[in-house]
Amino acid sequence: MKIGFIGAGKVGTAMGVYLKEKNYNILGYYSRTYESAQNAAALTNSNASIKLESLVKNSDLLFITTNDDEISNICNRLLDEGLINEEKIVVHMSGADSSKILEKLKKKGCYIYSLHPLQSFADIKSAVKDLQHTVFSLEGDKEKIKVIEDILKTTGNKYFIIQTEQKALYHVAACVVSNYLVSLLDYGLSIFETIGIDKDKGYKALYPLIQGSIENIKNLGTSKALTGPIARGDVNTIEKHIEALKNINPQWLDMYKTLGFATIEVAQKEKLKNLEKIDKLKKIMKGCNYE
Ligand SMILES: NC(=O)c1ccc[n+]([C@@H]2O[C@H](COP(=O)([O-])OP(=O)(O)OC[C@H]3O[C@@H](n4cnc5c(N)ncnc54)[C@H](OP(=O)(O)O)[C@@H]3O)[C@@H](O)[C@H]2O)c1
């Protein structure tokens, strides 16, 4: 099976290197710039195509690894320029879109998939290393899905299959966990800054706490991992927090209350069963967007 890549950026190049290491036959790359295609081809001992046509014609499996906005353009180009006329497996790797974005290719006999690595890749070298421990989600046509599953089994990557219509919600979850975690840390570090602890120092000081929480979640699950004043039902402590935040930044107070409400709900599952305390805590968080 010959594998071609359209889009020689971080993910396309790293995926090619990764698959090559596992003895897959990488045919080559086409990219917006020939330079990127050449770089990826050199790393995978494959060919850089100046023309899209030759890469598409000779590939059995095509990865579209352009930036998300370009995927449908590539799809249109493949059709408008008559580049696809026979059965191919076409896969994109975006988390945001489902395989539906490739739907038009089905009329040419293609099988379409989205294969998403649950990982954040900053550069090619680290991406190749990270890929080994990455879990993938996969969705698309039933007929040839085994081909992609076999690749993941060969590379030793864990994966799960989702329904095409679930892709948007799947991506919401991934973004909340990855991106909102960053915003959450920025929120805490900004509060530190108001008392003279800069973000760098603050991050280093908080890192063991963050790491401990992640470890606890890993070992116990979210409900049992929760610690702190809400889990203990320390109503007075929460009142002091609200008082301290009131004078600093109203937006931070809103955020505190919204996350506080969400935290009460987590606490109720395992740690906090005292209904009177739950009621008092919910009243304190009143007016938040989460209610
Ligand atoms: N990076 C991540 O953390 C990550 C994680 C999971 C999934 N993904 C997904 O992986 C895909 C690729 O992301 P990336 O991070 O690798 O992006 P990237 O590094 O920006 O690479 C995108 C590549 O697409 C090429 N390209 C753009 N328009 C093109 C066109 N019309 N024809 C051919 N090539 C074109 C660019 O080529 P030139 O270099 O030649 O200009 C660029 O190298 C996206 O769907 C993204 O959502 C990324």
The ligand as an SDF file (V2000), in Angstrom:
LIG
                    3D

 48 52  0  0  0  0  0  0  0  0999 V2000
   -0.3460   20.5050   15.2950 N   0  0  0  0  0  0  0  0  0  0  0  0
   -1.1330   19.8350   16.0960 C   0  0  0  0  0  0  0  0  0  0  0  0
   -0.9520   19.8590   17.3010 O   0  0  0  0  0  0  0  0  0  0  0  0
   -2.2520   18.9980   15.5560 C   0  0  0  0  0  0  0  0  0  0  0  0
   -2.8250   18.0300   16.3850 C   0  0  0  0  0  0  0  0  0  0  0  0
   -3.8510   17.2390   15.8880 C   0  0  0  0  0  0  0  0  0  0  0  0
   -4.3020   17.4120   14.5880 C   0  0  0  0  0  0  0  0  0  0  0  0
   -3.7380   18.3860   13.8070 N   0  0  0  0  0  0  0  0  0  0  0  0
   -4.2660   18.5200   12.4410 C   0  0  0  0  0  0  0  0  0  0  0  0
   -3.2650   18.1720   11.4950 O   0  0  0  0  0  0  0  0  0  0  0  0
   -3.4420   18.9450   10.3100 C   0  0  0  0  0  0  0  0  0  0  0  0
   -2.1450   19.6420    9.9690 C   0  0  0  0  0  0  0  0  0  0  0  0
   -1.7810   20.4890   11.0410 O   0  0  0  0  0  0  0  0  0  0  0  0
   -0.2670   20.9520   11.2470 P   0  0  0  0  0  0  0  0  0  0  0  0
   -0.1460   21.3600   12.6640 O   0  0  0  0  0  0  0  0  0  0  0  0
    0.6400   19.9650   10.6550 O   0  0  0  0  0  0  0  0  0  0  0  0
   -0.2650   22.2720   10.3740 O   0  0  0  0  0  0  0  0  0  0  0  0
    0.9820   22.9860    9.6940 P   0  0  0  0  0  0  0  0  0  0  0  0
    2.2420   22.6300   10.3750 O   0  0  0  0  0  0  0  0  0  0  0  0
    0.6020   24.4170    9.5330 O   0  0  0  0  0  0  0  0  0  0  0  0
    1.0480   22.3190    8.2480 O   0  0  0  0  0  0  0  0  0  0  0  0
    0.0900   22.5130    7.2910 C   0  0  0  0  0  0  0  0  0  0  0  0
    0.7580   22.2910    5.9640 C   0  0  0  0  0  0  0  0  0  0  0  0
   -0.2090   22.3460    4.9480 O   0  0  0  0  0  0  0  0  0  0  0  0
    0.3870   22.8350    3.7990 C   0  0  0  0  0  0  0  0  0  0  0  0
   -0.6410   23.4340    2.9410 N   0  0  0  0  0  0  0  0  0  0  0  0
   -1.4380   24.5020    3.2040 C   0  0  0  0  0  0  0  0  0  0  0  0
   -2.2510   24.7290    2.1700 N   0  0  0  0  0  0  0  0  0  0  0  0
   -1.9640   23.7900    1.2480 C   0  0  0  0  0  0  0  0  0  0  0  0
   -2.4580   23.5150   -0.0440 C   0  0  0  0  0  0  0  0  0  0  0  0
   -3.4320   24.2320   -0.6090 N   0  0  0  0  0  0  0  0  0  0  0  0
   -1.9060   22.4820   -0.7390 N   0  0  0  0  0  0  0  0  0  0  0  0
   -0.9430   21.7350   -0.2090 C   0  0  0  0  0  0  0  0  0  0  0  0
   -0.4170   21.9560    1.0120 N   0  0  0  0  0  0  0  0  0  0  0  0
   -0.9280   22.9770    1.7320 C   0  0  0  0  0  0  0  0  0  0  0  0
    1.3790   23.8630    4.2580 C   0  0  0  0  0  0  0  0  0  0  0  0
    2.3770   23.8070    3.2910 O   0  0  0  0  0  0  0  0  0  0  0  0
    3.6910   24.7090    3.1170 P   0  0  0  0  0  0  0  0  0  0  0  0
    4.5590   24.4170    4.3050 O   0  0  0  0  0  0  0  0  0  0  0  0
    4.2270   24.1580    1.8710 O   0  0  0  0  0  0  0  0  0  0  0  0
    3.2260   26.1310    3.0550 O   0  0  0  0  0  0  0  0  0  0  0  0
    1.8020   23.3570    5.6310 C   0  0  0  0  0  0  0  0  0  0  0  0
    3.0630   22.7510    5.6060 O   0  0  0  0  0  0  0  0  0  0  0  0
   -4.5970   19.9080   10.5890 C   0  0  0  0  0  0  0  0  0  0  0  0
   -5.7880   19.3460   10.0800 O   0  0  0  0  0  0  0  0  0  0  0  0
   -4.6490   19.9630   12.0980 C   0  0  0  0  0  0  0  0  0  0  0  0
   -5.9270   20.2740   12.5920 O   0  0  0  0  0  0  0  0  0  0  0  0
   -2.7290   19.1700   14.2410 C   0  0  0  0  0  0  0  0  0  0  0  0
  1  2  1  0
  2  3  2  0
  2  4  1  0
  4  5  1  0
  4 48  2  0
  5  6  2  0
  6  7  1  0
  7  8  2  0
  8  9  1  0
  8 48  1  0
  9 10  1  0
  9 46  1  0
 10 11  1  0
 11 12  1  0
 11 44  1  0
 12 13  1  0
 13 14  1  0
 14 15  2  0
 14 16  1  0
 14 17  1  0
 17 18  1  0
 18 19  2  0
 18 20  1  0
 18 21  1  0
 21 22  1  0
 22 23  1  0
 23 24  1  0
 23 42  1  0
 24 25  1  0
 25 26  1  0
 25 36  1  0
 26 27  1  0
 26 35  1  0
 27 28  2  0
 28 29  1  0
 29 30  1  0
 29 35  2  0
 30 31  1  0
 30 32  2  0
 32 33  1  0
 33 34  2  0
 34 35  1  0
 36 37  1  0
 36 42  1  0
 37 38  1  0
 38 39  2  0
 38 40  1  0
 38 41  1  0
 42 43  1  0
 44 45  1  0
 44 46  1  0
 46 47  1  0
M  CHG  2   8   1  16  -1
M  END
$$$$
